[in-house]
Amino acid sequence: MSINRPLLFICLALLSCALLTAQVQMGMGAISGVVTDPTAQVVPDAEVTITNAGTGVTRTVRTTTVGVFTAPVLPPGTYTVKVAKDGFATLEQKDVIVSVGSTATLQLSMKI
């Protein structure tokens, strides 16, 4: 039986990349949530800025058409989540705790 060496090399390289990606994500957490208005209707396309209180590093995501946002692969720590959308008052939630291997889930209601 003959081994196709180039194919074997490619398979091993792809497997190594997958394992490295999994290792990078280990030790991380996430923040996700739903943004609604005062009548409990979802708020699509809102800008969600997530700031690590310890490092000052920020990540910005947007809510989906159903008002959902997610920020995966965050280092453990304490975060501030700020939501902005034209026509609404900016909403800020402080002291959101991200732990290793968990997702902090938020229900955020914006005021007009």
Salt bridges, closest charged atoms under 4 A:
ASP45 OD1 - ARG62 NE 2.76
GLU47 OE2 - ARG62 NH1 3.60
GLU92 OE1 - LYS94 NZ 3.85
